Amino acid sequence: MDRIKEEAIAALKEGFDGVLGLRKRWGHIGPYLFRKPEELEFLEIEPKYNLANTIKSILKSRPDLRIAAVVRGCDVRAIYKLQEKGEIELKSERLRFINVECSYEQALKCNCEKPIYNTFDCTGCWSCLEACKENAIKRINICPILVPDEYNQGLSYRKAIYIKYPQAVPLKAVRDKDACLKLSGVLDCKGCERACQANAILIEDEEKIEEINVGAIIFASGLKTFDPSGLTTYNYRNYKNVLTSLEFERILSASGPTMGKLLRLSDGKEPKKIAWLQCVGSRDVNTHTYCSSVCCMYAIKEAVIAKEHASEELDCAIFYMDMRTYGKEYEKYYERAKEEGVRFIRCRIHTILENPATGNLMLRYVDEDGQINEEEFDLVVLSVGFELSAKSKEMFLSLGINATEDGFLLTDSFNPVCLSKKGMYACGTLTDPKDIPSSVIESSAASCEAQILLNNARNTLTKKKEIPPERNVLGERPRIGVFICHCGINIGGVISIDELKEYAKKLPFVEYVEDNLYTCSQDTQEKITEVIKEKGLNRIVVAACTPRTHEPLFQETLINAGLNKYLFEMVNIRNQDSWVHKDFPDDATEKAKDLIRMAVAKVALMEPLKEEELGIKKDVLVVGGGIAGMTAAKSLSKQGFKVYLVEKEKQLGGQAKNLFQTWKGDNVQERLNQLIKEIESDSNIKVFLGSEIIDVEGFVGNFKTSIKENNKTTVIEHGAVIIATGATEYKPKEYMYGKDPRIITALELDKKLIKGEDLSNLRSVVFIQCVGSREPERPYCSKVCCTHSIKNALYLK
């Protein structure tokens, strides 16, 4: 209250004609224009009272007045909306806000989730209760502005000052300069700056341009999803129940607008039938002619997960042109979706029509038998493809980096991350559309190329990480903390977290129990660190997902809290419980109790372990002398490592020896021979031909491997192994292969082309695809066959 009065007095002294606030008169509290400082002793801030219309009346009836107003966030937001509707004109020199922060109780009662238009209908101040993550100090964010949340694809709202998303790194609040009243010049609002107890917000702060000197640049800015608004046949934006695939992802997410509940945003009802339309914005001469690579698999995934989220039987139908399931175990997932009842209909939908009475959507299509069908769905999901953003195109053009006709960065077939300018590299979808595993592989390749370039500067700027001293807990009674993760709804949607918490509290030596939406998020890690210190915990149990990926993260948290990282036990109640028992929530909850009880019993007996540093061998063994193995060996050699390259054949090259050219027309044999010469002349690379590995012993960083070469055994010592043994061509037992010389494999055709055999007498050639692939014995797509056949077919023509 003192701060509010001080600001009000300051406004009057600056020449404002009055301060609008609340005053008790004749037994009632209502609006009052305070004109003198001494009157402010009668200023009231309770109860909540909407002043927006009063301010509107004053501004319209007395255009000569300059006023300050003591308001809550909902008032400011309502006034801002009145300006957007053209009912008032706001000028910062005429109106100043003096902000009132709501109490936690008031904020929790808020039910205003959308912009206020009729201010008298507002029953709360809107969602103004948040935690300021700066220095872990809490505050109330009274920012009055709500704008569509980009993270949730505009399906929900965020404030002008906000945390980008629950697991953002770093987990810091940012200001939207276009939406902020102060930064956009609409009003002199400093509510967030006053509210932040950490003094983390500098309202007058401006963007700065920093220049940094680097030796290499890696571009990994990715692509954006195609906006189908321009495709009138789909009526996206016109029909509320037509969503993009990314919007549907947010609906399935526990941090999304429906908290992971499968609901239609138009009416809050659970859909019974959902259709996915493939290749929207891809493989289309009107939009983009290329395939976006990921749409088939994410549509299958969304359909499977939607069925898991549905409370009743859900009918899922995917309308597709071609199903491209060429990744590791993707074909198996495709078959699993079929078994679980996902329908796959091969056709391209032209138009979506809406039933105005229900909001349902009608699809009319021709099936593979030529029959015309009409089917009604509750939701339609558009599987949108990728495209390069205009800003990215502008940046790459200004840098003079070569690109393809489609806008993707141009790279070489044998150097897929190297750009046209030396020292610049790209990875991920900038070079062409690809999925996450492929993007991760490329990111490693790009960083490897940068390391080769900067090899001489290695470790010159390395800083040793400072870690807190380790607390001696020997002899202490176990004080165990148990942290239970919801993992969105992966765990919390099946297992009763409240039951687990109450159960864990009663276990021996357990001093503290807490549950979190995402225990792996940065803010939770910081909180665990503080709880360990505050509660004096000396052993930790985390019940969450798999330790294979997350155990190192939690061990790092223990180190930051001053605990030995081995005083930790992780319980996998997701993969080993909620995922496999999703249809039996009660049993899954009981199993989770057992798992936590065992973990608590185990961790109570744990003692600190001490790590010892051991010397490691810096040589590397590469098994396989094809293009992959030779490229790995060459990269390691350029970074200064000695490499042992083992190939079972009498010469290097692997399957590449049988390839004629790439689909781009690059001569494979020329590039292969050049690479072999580089390997053979490299003093850092020792090549073993016609060799095989007969024995391996040792451990990480210190291996001994026995290599047999021409009846001679050589033992080498090395610290790491790269397996690059490749694969062999399937030799068919079907299609009369081996019985008629005219029936050959794709690689056998390549061999003929390499030798320059005369094939001019051929009149017709048939390419039969997926021979030995995508069948029960080999349930996977071999990925390269389609392009390989098309390339050779075009060459033969």
Secondary structure, 3 states (H helix, E strand, C coil): CHHHHHHHHHHHHCCCCEEEEEEEECCEEEEEEECCHHHHHHEECCCCCCCHHHHHHHHHHCCCCCEEEEECHHHHHHHHHHHHCCCCCCCCCCEEEEECCCCHHHHHCCCCCCCCCCHHHCCCCCCCEECCCHHHCCEECCCCCEEECCCCCCCCEEECEEECCCCCCCCCEEECCCCCCCCCCCCCCCHHHHHCCCCCCCCCCCCCCCCCCCCCEEECCCCEECCHHHCHHHCECCECCEEEHHHHHHHHCCCCCCCCCCCCCCCCCCCCEEEEEEEECCCCCCCCCCCCCCHHHHHHHHHHHHHHHCCCCCEEEEEECCCCCCCCCHHHHHHHHHHCCCEEEECCCCCEEECCCCCCEEEEEECCCCCEEEEEECEEEEEECEECCHHHHHHHHHCCCCECCCCCECCECCECCECCCCCEEECHHHCCCCCHHHHHHHHHHHHHHHHHHCHHHCCCCCCCCCCCCCCCCCCCCCCEEEEEECCCCCCCCCCCHHHHHHHHHCCCCEEEEEEECCCCCHHHHHHHHHHHHHHCCCEEEEEECCHHHHHHHHHHHHHHCCCCCCCEEEEECHHHHHCCCCCCHHHHHHHHHHHHHHHHHHHHCCCCCCCCCCCCCCCEEEECCEHHHHHHHHHHHHCCCCEEEECCCCCCEHHHHHCCECCCCCEHHHHHHHHHHHHHCCCCEEEECCEEEEEEEEECCEEEEEEEECCEEEEEEECEEEECCCCCCCCCCCCCCCCCCCCCCHHHHHHHHHHCCCCCCCCCCCCCCCCCCCECCECCCCCCHHHHHHHHHHHHC
